[in-house]
Amino acid sequence: MKLTPSRMRGWQDSPNLDFSDIRRYAPGTHHGLLLVRLRAPGRAALARRIEAVFQAESVETWHRAFVVVTDRKLRIRRPKTG
């Protein structure tokens, strides 16, 4: 299924930077958080980037992780084990 802006209706996007505070949203304290930071924001750009990431990465392994996606990078912080 192709991710398009119309399919993203109902998604919550926010310029609220509180979500970027890893101390507040530490890995393992939630079901998983995907933070997307793009230079040129917009629903079409967001849909393209998320679609590319979901096609290239094993997103099913992101459970309880804090994931940051930018135009060029992907950072995954997983809960500490043990």
Backbone hydrogen bonds, N-H to C=O, Kabsch-Sander energy under -0.5 kcal/mol:
donor,donor_aa,acceptor,acceptor_aa,energy
4,T,2,K,-0.7
7,R,4,T,-0.7
8,M,4,T,-1.0
8,M,5,P,-0.6
9,R,6,S,-1.0
11,W,8,M,-2.5
13,D,11,W,-0.6
19,F,16,N,-0.9
20,S,17,L,-1.6
21,D,18,D,-1.7
22,I,20,S,-1.2
24,R,21,D,-0.8
25,Y,21,D,-1.9
26,A,23,R,-0.5
28,G,64,R,-2.1
29,T,26,A,-2.2
33,L,65,A,-2.5
35,L,33,L,-0.6
35,L,67,V,-3.5
36,V,34,L,-0.5
37,R,35,L,-0.5
37,R,69,V,-3.2
38,L,36,V,-0.5
46,L,42,G,-2.6
47,A,43,R,-2.7
48,R,44,A,-2.4
49,R,45,A,-2.4
50,I,46,L,-2.6
51,E,47,A,-2.4
52,A,48,R,-2.2
53,V,49,R,-2.3
54,F,50,I,-2.8
55,Q,51,E,-1.7
56,A,52,A,-1.6
57,E,53,V,-2.3
59,V,57,E,-1.5
61,T,58,S,-2.1
62,W,59,V,-2.0
63,H,60,E,-0.5
64,R,31,H,-2.9
65,A,62,W,-2.6
66,F,77,R,-2.7
67,V,33,L,-3.3
67,V,65,A,-0.6
68,V,75,R,-2.7
69,V,35,L,-3.1
70,T,73,K,-2.6
71,D,37,R,-0.5
75,R,68,V,-2.8
77,R,66,F,-2.5
77,R,75,R,-0.5
78,R,76,I,-0.6
